């Protein structure tokens, strides 16, 4: 019985290691978080003000415009 369980664990572990779709999704998520952090660090206050105005304008049914 134990040998059968060990056999199934080896088979499924091998399939899990060969399946790279989950790894790719995690890599893309990490890249997305890193890029978001860089954008926020560069545009800190300007981006925050722009996003707040954009969300307010969209929620009121208007368009978004950005002027410096």
Secondary structure, 3 states (H helix, E strand, C coil): CHHHHHHHHHHHHHHHHHCCHHHHHHHHHHHHHHHHHHHHHHHHHHHHHHHHHHHHHHHCCCCCCCCC
